[in-house]
């Protein structure tokens, strides 16, 4: 089992960090140790430029590492979800979203979808409601779970 994976239920593998978002894959870690996880959905996080850093350097609100996620409610969408607990931030939710540049879609949260693609010429995640439903089906009735965030 990779270092830091012990105790994690879900893994977010960031595959591409760009100015137009951070794209990744969510996978369940219930498989035997040393085996790859079971893919659940693709995801997108908003990136923020780092001040006083080289051009293209990006910041994400959810740091690499192990985080606790707790059942919550997304008032803006009117549905149950989970919040990623990160010191110094609140309301970092998993939810339906397509592109990172519209603040209404993502502001540090994790958008969940079924596939990567383009939406009006922008890099995006697509079939978001279906992907979010897949994520919630995986979560079931859990009150909480552990999320391991890592770079590919």
N, C-alpha and C positions, 0 to 999 in steps of 0.2 A: 504494500500500500504506500503511495507516495507520502513523503513527509508532510505533516499537517492535515492529512485527510482523515485521520482517526476521529471518529465521532461526528463526522459530517454526514448529512442526509442527502444534500443536494450540492452540486458543484456548478459554478458559473465559470466557464472557460472563456476568457476574453481573447478573441482571435485577431481583432483588428481595432486599434485605437487611432482614430483620425479626427480631423477638424469637424467632420460632419457626423460624428458619433462614434461610440464604442460598440462594436458588434461582437456577439459571442453566442455560446451554446449553453443551455441548461441541461444537466444530466444527473439522473438519480445514481446514488452511490451504494445501492443495496446489493450490488453484484459481489462475487468473491474477491478477496484482496488481490491486487495486482491486475485485475481485469478492468477494461474501460467501463465507464458508467453507461447507463441506458439513456439515450437522448430523449428529452421531453419536449423541448421547444428551442427556438432561437430567441435572442434577446438584443436589446438596444438600450444603451445608456447615453445620457447627454454628456458631452465633454465641454470643458471650460479652458480657455487659454490661460497658461501660467504667466503671471506678470514677471517681467525681468528675466524671461527665459528665452532660449532660442526659438525662432519661428517654428511653429508646428508642435511645440511642447504642450501637452494637454493634461488637465487635472480631472479626476473623477471623484465624486463625493463618497463613494463606497470604496474603501481601501482594500487592497489584496489582503487576504487572511480569512479567519473563521469568524462568522457573525451569527447571532441568534436572530431568527425571524419569528414574529408573533402575529397571530390572527388579528386583523384590523378591518376597517371599513373605509372604502374610497368614496367620500362624499361627492366628489366631482363626477363620478361615474355611477354612483348609486348601487354599488355591489361590494360583497365581501372580498377580501384579499389578504395579503400579508405585508407587514412592515419589516424592513431590515433595520435592526438597531445599530446605529453608528453614533459614537460620542460626538457631540457638537452639531448634530443634525437631527431633524425629526421628519416624520411623514415620508420616508424613502420607501415607496410602495412598489410592489409588482402590479402592473396594470396594462390595460389595452392601450396601444400606441403604435404609430407607424413611422414617424420621422422625429429626429431629435431637435431640429431647429425651431419648431413651434413650441413656445413655452407651455402652451396648453397641453401638448402631448407629454413632454418630459422635462422635469426640473430636478435632476438627480435621481429620479426613480428608475426602475427597470421595466422597460416595455417588453412585452412577451408576444411572440408570433409563431407562425409555422414555417416561414421561409424568408430568405433574403430576396430583395429585388429593388426595383425602382418605382417611385411614386412621383409623378409629375417631374421626372428627371432627377429626383433626389434619391440617394441611397436610403433604403427603408427596410423595415420588416413588414411582411404581408400576412394576410389571414390572421390578424392579431386576435380577434375574438375567439377564433378556433384554437389558436395557440394558448391563449389565456385559459380557455376551458380545459385544455389538456393539462396545463400546470395545476389548476385547481383540482382536477380529477386525481392527479398524483398526490396532492396534499391531503385530499380526503377531509376527515374531521379533525385533523391535528390542530392543537392549540398553538404549537410552535415546532420549529425544526432548525437544524444547523445548516448554514450555507457557507461553503468554502469558495472564495473568490480567488482566481489565479489567472496569470497571463499564460497564453499558450507557449 
